């Protein structure tokens, strides 16, 4: 087992050094510590860098931070994930306990929790939490959830919600297997109980859990109770297989057929790395001509990416199917559709697009060549993919016409650029050579095969 301990943090400088020093024993036995920072403005990052194996900046929000931390853990070769709150202390033999639990079957589990605070009833609260977890198979973040990375990735990671991300994930995990409920205790700080008051905190927790169980939207609950909210959106990546002679054909005069196929593979990996770093929601890769190419099989089997075959038809018909499929399964979650040809697309663009869909029916990032590099939809709008002259400089103008016909309101973001022609490739190479490339070029371990 190669264990990664993922810590989502935000302005935790006051206690982070103590917590990270406390993990030194586990690190000595091979565990890796990944700190996922949500935009701290204290000394959290300065403290974390010398005491962790990896420190990464992530969009603010515990679910998003843990998803990015899990992605980094995969990149450093870890196959088991332990999600640990910064105010929680593990038992010294946590690594061995996790390994033994996973060896008995099942793919995930959690520890019992002890709450360290002033109120005499905190012990009773912790005992109730542990008993309820055993009965329901639901775990909370305070219980230090651990999971096999492949299983975590196959389920799409944490949902892009502000509250109850731990409950939501364990609800999906228990459908695969019941949790390993370890009797060993993790100790979590009772600071919120001490600061906000025991009965007030208990009442708030029960109201939130009850409202969520009755179907309340987590974002609505977060706004009601003053939590930081962050817009989410699923992402569909339209990707071609890196087949020599069929991929990036306009680059063949410059790179040759094999070189153009390698470029396509790299662009696809970069696009997916951008999506994973943005962590706005689940990722689906729509594969052309189908999902049987070894590149797509590797994404599914080794990296847990959902891959579906693009249907027949022009680009508009294929994107329309991706849209309809998404809204059938995720009726309340907006959708962003991107290609793989825009190296200038950054995680911040995806988050800005997701934010725009909170107030608009659609969002578009125009391309310099007259098309677009992203289109986002808050609801199904099939008309935007009809009667468009794809692969021409009329795409954006015609899409605007279709949006007006659908009586949709939309937001346009600043223009970006694609890599289609040899001049585009040279432009990208010049930027990449300076180290100014805005996203990591690889979604997973380097692999230069086509």
C-alpha positions in Angstrom: 0.0 0.0 0.0 1.2 3.5 -0.9 -0.8 5.8 1.3 -1.4 9.5 0.7 -2.7 11.7 3.5 -4.7 14.5 1.9 -5.2 17.6 4.1 -7.5 20.4 2.8 -6.4 23.6 4.6 -7.4 27.3 4.7 -5.6 29.7 7.0 -4.5 26.9 9.4 -1.1 28.4 10.2 -1.7 28.4 13.9 -1.8 24.6 14.2 -0.5 23.2 10.9 3.1 22.8 12.0 2.1 20.7 14.9 -0.2 18.5 12.8 2.4 18.0 10.1 5.1 17.2 12.6 2.7 14.6 14.1 2.6 12.8 10.7 6.4 12.5 10.6 6.2 8.9 11.8 3.8 7.8 9.1 5.9 9.6 6.5 9.0 7.7 7.8 7.0 4.5 7.1 6.3 5.5 3.5 3.1 7.6 3.7 3.0 10.8 1.6 1.4 14.0 2.8 -0.4 16.2 0.3 -1.6 19.6 1.5 -4.3 21.2 -0.6 -4.6 24.9 0.1 -7.8 26.8 -0.7 -6.3 30.3 -0.8 -4.8 30.9 2.6 -3.6 34.5 3.4 -1.7 33.6 6.5 1.6 31.6 6.8 -0.1 28.2 5.9 1.8 27.7 2.7 5.2 28.7 4.2 4.7 26.2 7.0 3.4 23.4 4.7 6.2 23.4 2.1 9.1 21.9 4.2 6.8 19.5 6.1 4.7 17.9 3.3 5.6 15.9 0.3 3.4 18.0 -2.0 1.6 21.4 -1.6 -0.9 22.4 -4.1 -3.3 25.4 -4.5 -6.9 24.5 -5.3 -10.2 26.2 -5.7 -11.6 27.1 -2.3 -14.0 24.5 -0.9 -13.2 21.3 1.0 -14.5 19.0 -1.8 -12.6 20.7 -4.5 -9.4 20.8 -2.4 -9.6 17.1 -1.6 -10.2 16.3 -5.3 -7.1 18.2 -6.3 -5.2 16.6 -3.5 -6.2 13.2 -4.7 -5.1 14.0 -8.2 -1.7 15.0 -6.9 -1.5 11.8 -4.8 -2.1 9.8 -8.0 0.8 11.7 -9.7 3.2 10.7 -7.0 2.3 7.1 -7.2 -0.1 6.6 -4.2 -2.8 4.0 -4.4 -4.7 4.7 -1.2 -6.1 8.0 0.0 -6.8 9.2 3.5 -8.7 12.4 3.8 -7.7 14.2 7.0 -9.0 17.4 8.4 -6.3 19.8 9.7 -7.7 19.7 13.2 -7.7 15.9 13.5 -4.9 13.7 14.9 -4.4 10.1 13.6 -3.3 7.2 15.8 0.4 6.4 15.4 -0.4 3.0 13.7 -3.0 4.5 11.3 -1.1 3.2 8.2 -1.0 -0.4 9.4 -4.6 -0.3 10.5 -5.8 1.0 7.1 -3.7 -1.7 5.3 -5.2 -4.5 7.4 -8.7 -3.1 6.9 -8.4 -3.0 3.1 -6.8 -6.4 3.0 -9.9 -7.9 4.5 -11.9 -6.8 1.5 -14.0 -3.7 0.6 -12.4 -0.6 -0.7 -12.9 2.0 2.0 -13.5 2.8 5.6 -13.1 5.2 8.5 -12.0 5.5 12.1 -14.0 6.1 15.3 -13.7 9.7 16.4 -13.0 11.3 19.8 -13.8 15.0 20.2 -11.4 17.0 22.3 -13.1 19.9 24.0 -14.4 21.5 27.2 -18.0 20.4 27.3 -18.6 17.1 29.3 -21.2 15.9 26.7 -18.7 15.8 23.8 -17.9 12.2 24.6 -21.5 11.3 24.2 -21.7 13.1 20.9 -18.7 11.2 19.5 -20.1 7.9 20.7 -23.4 8.6 19.0 -21.5 9.6 15.7 -19.6 6.3 15.8 -22.7 4.2 16.5 -24.7 6.0 13.8 -21.9 5.5 11.3 -21.8 1.7 12.0 -25.5 1.5 11.6 -25.9 3.5 8.4 -22.6 3.0 6.6 -22.2 6.8 6.4 -19.0 8.5 7.4 -18.1 12.1 8.1 -14.9 13.9 7.4 -14.1 14.1 11.1 -13.7 10.3 11.1 -10.8 10.3 8.6 -12.2 8.5 5.6 -9.8 6.3 3.7 -10.4 4.8 0.2 -8.6 3.0 -2.5 -7.7 5.5 -5.2 -9.1 3.5 -8.1 -12.4 3.3 -6.4 -12.4 7.0 -5.5 -11.6 7.9 -9.1 -14.2 5.5 -10.6 -16.9 7.3 -8.6 -15.8 10.7 -9.8 -14.4 11.8 -6.4 -16.2 14.2 -4.1 -19.2 15.9 -5.6 -18.8 19.7 -6.2 -20.9 20.7 -3.2 -20.1 23.1 -0.3 -21.6 21.0 2.4 -22.2 17.2 3.0 -19.5 16.2 0.6 -18.4 13.5 3.0 -21.9 12.2 3.5 -22.6 12.2 -0.3 -19.4 10.3 -1.1 -19.9 7.7 1.5 -23.5 7.2 0.3 -22.0 6.2 -3.1 -19.2 4.2 -1.6 -21.5 2.0 0.6 -23.3 0.9 -2.6 -20.0 -0.7 -3.6 -19.1 -2.1 -0.2 -19.8 -1.4 3.5 -17.2 0.6 5.2 -14.4 -0.8 7.4 -15.3 0.8 10.7 -12.1 0.9 12.7 -12.5 1.0 16.5 -9.2 2.9 16.8 -9.8 6.6 17.5 -8.8 9.7 15.6 -9.0 12.8 17.8 -10.6 15.9 16.4 -10.6 19.4 17.9 -13.7 20.6 19.6 -12.9 24.2 18.8 -16.1 24.9 16.9 -18.1 23.5 19.9 -16.1 25.6 22.4 -16.3 28.7 20.2 -20.0 28.6 19.1 -21.5 26.8 22.1 -22.3 23.1 22.5 -26.1 23.3 22.1 -26.0 25.8 19.3 -23.5 23.7 17.3 -25.4 20.5 18.0 -28.6 22.1 16.8 -27.0 23.4 13.7 -25.5 20.0 12.8 -28.9 18.3 13.2 -30.7 20.9 11.2 -28.2 20.6 8.3 -28.3 16.8 8.3 -32.1 16.7 8.5 -32.5 19.2 5.7 -30.0 17.4 3.5 -31.7 14.0 4.2 -35.1 15.6 3.1 -33.6 16.7 -0.2 -32.4 20.3 0.4 -29.9 21.6 -2.0 -26.4 21.8 -0.4 -25.7 25.2 -2.0 -28.9 26.6 -0.6 -28.1 25.2 2.9 -24.6 26.7 2.6 -25.9 30.1 1.8 -28.5 29.9 4.6 -25.9 29.2 7.2 -23.2 31.5 5.9 -20.8 28.9 4.4 -18.6 29.9 1.5 -20.3 28.8 -1.7 -18.7 27.8 -5.0 -20.5 27.1 -8.2 -20.1 23.6 -9.7 -20.5 22.2 -13.2 -19.8 18.9 -14.9 -17.3 18.9 -17.8 -17.6 17.0 -21.1 -14.3 16.8 -23.0 -14.7 16.1 -26.7 -11.5 14.1 -27.6 -10.2 12.3 -30.7 -8.0 9.2 -30.3 -4.3 10.0 -31.0 -4.2 8.0 -34.2 -1.4 8.8 -36.7 -2.8 10.1 -39.9 -6.2 10.9 -38.4 -5.4 13.2 -35.4 -4.4 16.9 -35.8 -4.1 16.5 -39.6 -3.4 20.2 -40.2 -0.2 19.8 -38.1 1.1 16.8 -40.2 3.0 19.0 -42.7 5.0 20.4 -39.7 5.2 17.4 -37.3 4.5 14.4 -39.4 1.7 12.0 -38.8 3.2 10.4 -35.7 4.2 13.8 -34.3 0.7 15.1 -34.8 -0.8 12.1 -33.0 1.6 12.7 -30.1 0.5 16.3 -30.0 -3.1 15.2 -29.9 -2.4 12.9 -27.0 -0.6 15.6 -25.1 -3.4 18.2 -25.7 -6.0 15.7 -24.5 -4.0 15.0 -21.3 -3.6 18.7 -20.7 -7.3 19.4 -21.1 -8.1 16.7 -18.6 -5.5 18.0 -16.2 -7.1 21.4 -16.4 -10.5 19.9 -15.6 -9.2 18.0 -12.7 -7.4 21.0 -11.2 -10.5 23.1 -11.6 -12.5 20.4 -9.8 -15.9 22.0 -10.7 -17.6 18.6 -11.0 -17.5 15.2 -12.7 -15.5 14.7 -15.9 -16.7 12.7 -18.9 -14.5 12.2 -22.0 -16.5 11.7 -25.2 -14.3 9.6 -27.4 -13.9 9.6 -31.2 -14.2 7.5 -33.2 -15.1 5.3 -30.2 -13.7 4.4 -26.7 -11.8 1.3 -27.7 -8.5 3.0 -28.5 -5.8 2.1 -25.9 -5.4 5.7 -24.9 -9.1 5.8 -23.8 -8.9 2.4 -22.2 -5.9 3.6 -20.2 -7.9 6.6 -19.0 -10.7 4.3 -17.9 -8.7 1.5 -16.4 -5.7 3.3 -14.9 -7.1 6.7 -14.1 -10.8 6.2 -13.5 -12.0 8.5 -16.1 -15.6 8.0 -17.5 -15.3 7.5 -21.3 -18.2 7.4 -23.7 -18.2 7.0 -27.5 -19.1 10.0 -29.6 -22.1 9.2 -31.8 -22.2 9.6 -35.6 -22.9 13.0 -37.0 -21.3 16.4 -37.2 -19.8 18.2 -34.2 -23.1 19.8 -33.3 -24.9 16.5 -33.2 -22.2 14.9 -31.1 -22.2 17.8 -28.6 -26.0 17.7 -28.5 -25.9 14.0 -27.4 -23.3 14.9 -24.7 -25.7 17.6 -23.5 -28.8 15.4 -23.5 -27.0 12.5 -21.7 -25.7 14.9 -19.0 -29.0 16.5 -18.2 -30.8 13.2 -18.1 -28.5 12.1 -15.2 -27.6 15.5 -13.6 -30.7 17.6 -14.1 -29.5 20.4 -11.6 -25.8 20.5 -12.5 -24.7 22.8 -15.3 -22.5 21.4 -18.1 -19.3 22.8 -19.7 -18.3 21.3 -23.0 -14.7 21.8 -24.1 -12.3 20.4 -26.8 -8.7 19.5 -26.4 -7.1 22.1 -28.7 -6.8 25.1 -26.3 -3.6 25.1 -24.2 -4.6 28.6 -22.9 -7.6 27.2 -21.1 -6.9 27.3 -17.4 -8.8 26.0 -14.3 -9.8 29.5 -13.5 -11.6 29.8 -16.8 -13.7 26.7 -16.0 -14.6 28.1 -12.5 -15.5 31.5 -14.0 -17.7 29.7 -16.6 -19.4 27.7 -13.8 -20.0 30.9 -11.9 -21.5 32.6 -14.9 -24.0 29.8 -15.2 -25.5 30.7 -11.9 -27.1 33.7 -13.5 -27.1 32.8 -17.3 -28.5 30.1 -19.5 -25.2 29.7 -21.3 -21.6 30.8 -21.3 -19.1 30.9 -24.2 -15.4 31.4 -24.5 -14.8 32.7 -28.0 -11.8 31.5 -30.1 -9.6 33.8 -32.2 -10.5 31.8 -35.3 -14.3 32.6 -35.1 -15.3 29.5 -33.2 -15.4 28.8 -29.4 -13.2 26.8 -27.1 -15.9 26.3 -24.4 -19.7 26.4 -24.3 -21.5 26.0 -21.0 -25.2 25.3 -20.4 -27.3 25.7 -17.3 -30.2 23.9 -19.0 -30.7 21.9 -22.2 -30.5 24.1 -25.3 -30.4 21.8 -28.3 -30.9 24.7 -30.8 -27.4 26.0 -30.1 -25.9 23.0 -31.9 -28.2 23.2 -35.0 -27.6 24.9 -38.4 -24.0 25.8 -37.6 -21.2 25.6 -40.2 -18.6 23.8 -38.0 -14.9 24.3 -38.6 -15.5 27.8 -40.1 -15.1 31.3 -38.9 -18.9 31.6 -38.7 -19.4 29.2 -35.8 -19.5 31.9 -33.0 -21.7 34.2 -34.9 -24.2 31.4 -35.8 -24.1 30.2 -32.2 -25.1 33.7 -31.0 -28.0 33.5 -33.5 -29.2 30.2 -32.1 -29.0 31.5 -28.5 -31.2 34.4 -29.5 -33.6 32.1 -31.2 -33.8 30.0 -28.0 -34.5 33.2 -26.0 -31.5 32.3 -23.9 -29.4 34.8 -22.0 -25.6 34.2 -22.2 -22.3 35.5 -21.0 -19.1 35.7 -23.1 -15.7 35.5 -21.6 -12.4 36.8 -23.0 -11.2 35.3 -26.3 -8.7 32.4 -26.2 -6.9 30.6 -29.0 -6.7 27.0 -30.4 -3.8 25.0 -31.8 -5.0 24.0 -35.3 -2.4 25.2 -37.7 1.4 25.1 -37.8 1.6 28.8 -36.7 -0.6 28.0 -33.7 1.8 25.1 -32.8 4.8 27.4 -33.0 3.0 30.0 -30.9 2.3 27.3 -28.2 5.8 26.0 -28.3 7.2 29.5 -27.8 5.0 30.0 -24.7 5.7 26.5 -23.3 9.5 27.0 -23.8 9.4 30.0 -21.5 7.7 28.0 -18.7 4.6 30.3 -18.9 2.3 27.4 -19.9 -0.8 28.0 -17.7 -1.5 24.3 -17.0 0.4 21.1 -16.4 1.0 19.3 -19.8 0.3 15.9 -18.5 -2.8 14.4 -16.8 -0.9 11.4 -15.5 2.6 10.0 -15.5 4.6 10.8 -18.7 4.0 8.3 -21.5 5.1 9.3 -25.0 3.7 6.3 -26.8 1.0 6.9 -29.4 
